[in-house]
């Protein structure tokens, strides 16, 4: 059974993870697709300018990777702090 200290530590670790993943999400959403789009348009991927591709396709792949990373890391944290479900 998880102690209150472990539960608080688990919650802090969860908030740190969320902060990192949200920072990546914000960078990809606003940085790559909006602010740095002109710079990224110098490069091409699949025949399309990279800024355009990131705004329409690449961001979705990053978001799916963020979801997978969150699930994988939370499973690890749940077991580490003994708050997992059996």
Secondary structure, DSSP 8 states (H G I E B T S, - for coil): ---HHHHHHHHHHHHHHHHHHHHHHHIIIIIIIIITHHHHTTSEETTEEHHHHIIIIIHHHHHHHHHHHHHHHHHHHHHHTT----
